Amino acid sequence: MRGATGRFGMLLDVGRLARNNTHGKYCVALLVLAVSFAARNGAAFSFFGQSGAPATAQETPPVPSPAPAAATTPPRAGLSIVVLDPAHGGTDLGARGTGGIHESDIVLEFAAQVRTALEAQGFQVVLTRQGNANPSFDDRSAMANAQRGAIFVTLHIASTGVQGTARVYVMNDLASTADATGLIPWDRAQAPFVSLSRKLGDQVSALLTQRFKGSPAVAQTASVRQLRTTAAPAIAVEISSVTVEDRAQIDHMAPGIADAIARGAAAFRPTYVVPANPGERP
């Protein structure tokens, strides 16, 4: 019920109740129970003194209920992993220079410096090979495809090109065709990611051209076998060249290559929002 004193308004004359009732102690006990019950239910009280004059009734404002917490959608995981691929390996030596320089050896050493630079930017790095191994193209792609929130970077040393330059390659545009089940064929896994790969490639290229004069300022397109089967933003970084007489001419490029890849990946990171569901386009 609602009275003048608020939501469960109650006027209790304590003095009169105690004087007029022969069972005063029981009434007081009942009064305590009533007050306790009413207090739990938000009642306001006005107590009368011995003279019977009522005290000023004060309405207790209702305590506002806490506002419900706003529904939040967990943020989608972003770019956190770089799958780094030192090309070739094992019996596949890659490009060979006149001074006994092998591409497979150089890219493995470059990868160590690139990894350090990427980790300094907060990335987790997964290497497709460590030591003189030679995983297949599909094995390397599978390592990238098994990750969520990853990019793929494959490192190469060219046998051509202007010495002391570097360039980035991305796949040519691919038609994104799916089979009857809605799945994209393995050899077209890169198709949904071509535009993102180009953005990543342009970020890295812009930094490479600052460090190595004559390097293209934007990513180049080519049909790169290793990129075609990778379901993630993917680039190939190619350094020129193995034809130098002194390997030190290539080795001194490693810090700049590592810095450009790491900073380019960090600049690209806000661009890549991983789909909430695997079937969504990025």
Secondary structure, DSSP 8 states (H G I E B T S, - for coil): --BTTBTT-EEE-HHHHHHH-TTHHHHHHHHHHHHHHHHHTT--EEEB-TT--B-----------------------B--EEEEEE--BTTB--SB-TTS-BHHHHHHHHHHHHHHHHHHTT-EEEES--SS----HHHHHHHHHT-SSEEEEEEEEESSS-TT-EEEEEE--------TTS---GGGTTGGGHHHHHHHHHHHHHHHHHHSTT--SS-EEE--HHHHT-SS-EEEEEEE-TT-SSTHHHHTTHHHHHHHHHHHHHHHGGG-B--SSTTS--
